[in-house]
Amino acid sequence: MIRPAPLALLGGTFDPIHFGHLRLAEELAEALGIGEVRFIPAGRPPHRGQPSAAANHRLEMARLAIAGNPRFVLDEREFRRAAPSYSVDTLTELRAEIGAQTPLVLFMGADAFLGLTTWHEWRRLFDLAHVAVAHRPGFSTAAWEDALPDPLRRLLATHRAEQAGEILKKPSGLIFLHGITQLDISASRIRGRALRGESLRYLLPDAVIAYLNENHLYA
């Protein structure tokens, strides 16, 4: 039987999107053999304050950043949604669209996973998708696991995928950890440099730099 092709998604405020986001998506997709990654900018992020850049600007910067990579696709559903951008709602919509058997993978960083229990209906995420967690080289898995809230530590113990191929055999429910190239880049640092008029070159794509300069974002 031919298994359906897996689909991944990377959500975020992308305020602005940068090479850290892009490299995370590229390396996780490569490791898992995923041919399509949906970038989903949050319209109204519920877990943080109002983004510095308006949603339409963050959407356009994401569009510019992923242009030219056939693996990356922009998904505007959270931008179009009037309600807050809860990941569980987005995953529910995607699951309805792709069917019950297609592997669906939510990409995130190790720090984001630490706070997963604060997410809206977080337990349902694993009914809908796998979670792939990116970490830096030299990362102490033991220390990270010790820092996890008890519910996540127990879940990791029983649902961890040791091999990437395990993800492709089930539609949802597993947690996969993978080390990626370390890029110490943050959106807040980029915004600070932009505010001070400092160079943003090599932190994010040139097309995004041109866009935020043209629209006087973060200045």
C-alpha positions in Angstrom: 0.0 0.0 0.0 1.3 3.5 -0.9 1.4 5.7 2.1 0.2 9.3 1.7 3.0 11.9 1.5 3.6 13.6 4.9 2.9 17.3 5.5 4.6 19.6 8.0 3.8 23.0 9.3 5.7 25.8 11.0 3.7 28.5 12.7 4.9 31.6 14.4 4.5 35.4 14.6 7.5 35.7 12.1 8.1 39.3 13.4 10.2 39.1 11.2 10.9 35.7 9.7 14.6 35.0 9.6 17.2 32.3 8.7 16.7 30.5 12.0 13.1 29.8 11.0 14.0 28.8 7.5 16.9 26.5 8.5 14.8 24.8 11.1 12.2 24.0 8.6 14.7 22.8 5.9 16.7 20.5 8.2 13.6 18.9 9.9 11.9 18.4 6.6 15.1 16.8 5.2 15.6 14.5 8.2 12.0 13.3 8.0 11.7 13.1 4.2 8.9 15.7 4.1 8.3 17.3 0.7 6.0 20.2 1.8 6.2 22.5 4.8 3.4 25.0 5.3 4.6 28.3 6.9 1.6 29.7 8.8 2.0 33.3 10.1 -0.2 33.9 13.2 -2.8 36.5 12.6 -3.7 37.1 16.3 -1.1 35.2 18.4 -2.7 34.3 21.8 0.5 33.6 23.8 2.3 36.9 23.5 1.7 40.6 23.1 0.7 42.3 19.9 3.5 41.8 17.3 5.5 44.9 16.3 4.6 44.5 12.6 1.0 44.3 11.3 -0.2 40.9 10.2 -0.2 41.8 6.5 3.5 42.8 6.7 4.5 39.6 8.5 2.6 37.6 5.9 4.4 39.4 3.0 7.8 39.0 4.6 7.1 35.2 5.0 6.1 35.1 1.3 9.3 36.7 0.3 11.5 34.6 2.6 10.2 31.2 1.3 10.2 32.2 -2.4 12.4 29.9 -4.5 12.2 26.9 -2.2 9.8 24.3 -3.8 9.4 22.6 -0.4 8.0 25.7 1.3 4.4 26.9 0.9 2.7 29.9 2.5 -0.6 29.1 4.3 -2.7 32.2 5.1 -5.4 30.6 7.1 -4.5 32.1 10.5 -4.1 35.5 8.9 -7.6 35.2 7.5 -9.1 33.9 10.8 -10.8 36.5 12.9 -10.4 34.5 16.1 -7.0 34.0 18.0 -4.5 31.7 16.2 -4.6 28.5 18.2 -2.5 25.7 16.8 -5.1 23.1 17.7 -7.6 24.8 15.4 -5.2 25.0 12.5 -4.2 21.3 12.9 -7.9 20.4 13.1 -8.6 22.2 9.8 -5.5 20.6 8.1 -6.4 17.1 9.3 -9.9 17.5 7.8 -8.3 18.6 4.5 -5.7 15.9 4.2 -7.5 12.9 5.7 -7.1 10.7 8.7 -4.1 8.7 7.4 -1.7 11.3 6.2 1.3 12.0 8.5 1.1 15.6 9.8 4.0 17.0 11.7 4.2 20.2 13.7 7.7 21.7 13.8 9.0 23.7 16.8 12.1 24.5 18.7 13.1 22.9 22.0 12.3 26.0 24.0 8.8 26.2 22.5 8.2 22.5 23.5 9.1 23.3 27.1 6.1 25.6 27.2 3.7 23.4 25.4 1.4 22.7 28.4 0.4 26.4 28.3 -1.0 26.0 24.8 -4.8 25.9 24.2 -5.9 22.2 24.4 -2.3 21.1 24.1 -3.1 17.4 24.6 -5.2 17.3 21.4 -2.2 18.3 19.3 -0.9 14.8 19.6 -4.2 13.3 18.4 -3.9 15.5 15.3 -0.2 15.5 14.5 3.4 14.4 15.4 5.7 17.0 16.9 9.2 17.4 15.6 11.5 19.3 18.0 14.7 21.0 16.7 17.6 21.5 19.1 21.1 22.9 18.7 24.4 20.9 18.5 25.8 20.0 21.9 22.2 20.2 23.4 21.9 18.3 26.7 18.8 16.1 26.2 18.9 14.9 29.8 18.9 18.5 31.2 16.1 19.4 28.8 14.0 16.4 29.8 14.6 17.3 33.5 13.2 20.8 32.8 10.0 19.5 31.1 6.8 19.7 33.0 5.7 16.2 34.3 3.0 15.7 31.7 5.4 16.3 28.9 8.1 14.2 30.4 5.7 11.3 30.7 4.5 11.8 27.2 8.0 11.9 25.8 8.9 8.7 27.5 6.1 6.8 25.9 5.7 8.6 22.5 9.3 9.4 21.4 10.3 8.3 17.9 13.9 7.2 17.9 14.1 7.0 14.1 12.8 9.5 11.6 11.1 6.7 9.6 8.7 6.0 12.5 7.0 9.3 11.7 6.0 8.2 8.3 4.2 5.0 9.5 1.6 6.8 11.6 -0.5 9.9 11.1 0.1 11.4 14.5 1.1 11.0 18.1 4.9 10.8 18.1 7.7 13.2 19.3 10.9 13.4 17.3 14.0 15.3 18.4 16.6 16.3 15.9 19.7 18.4 16.1 20.0 21.2 13.5 22.7 23.8 12.5 23.0 26.4 15.3 22.0 29.8 14.2 21.8 32.2 17.2 19.3 34.5 15.6 16.2 35.9 17.2 13.4 38.2 15.9 13.7 40.4 18.9 17.5 40.9 18.2 16.7 41.8 14.6 14.1 44.3 15.7 16.6 45.9 18.1 19.2 46.1 15.3 16.7 47.7 13.0 15.7 50.2 15.6 19.3 51.2 16.0 19.9 51.3 12.2 22.4 48.5 12.4 23.1 46.0 9.5 20.6 43.1 9.2 22.6 41.4 6.4 23.0 37.6 6.8 20.4 37.4 9.5 17.4 37.2 7.1 16.9 37.1 3.4 17.8 40.2 1.4 14.3 40.4 0.0 12.9 40.6 3.6 15.4 43.2 4.5 14.5 45.3 1.5 10.8 45.0 2.4 11.1 46.0 6.0 13.3 48.9 5.0 10.8 50.1 2.3 7.9 49.9 4.8 9.9 51.4 7.7 9.2 48.4 9.9 10.9 48.3 13.3 12.6 51.6 12.7 
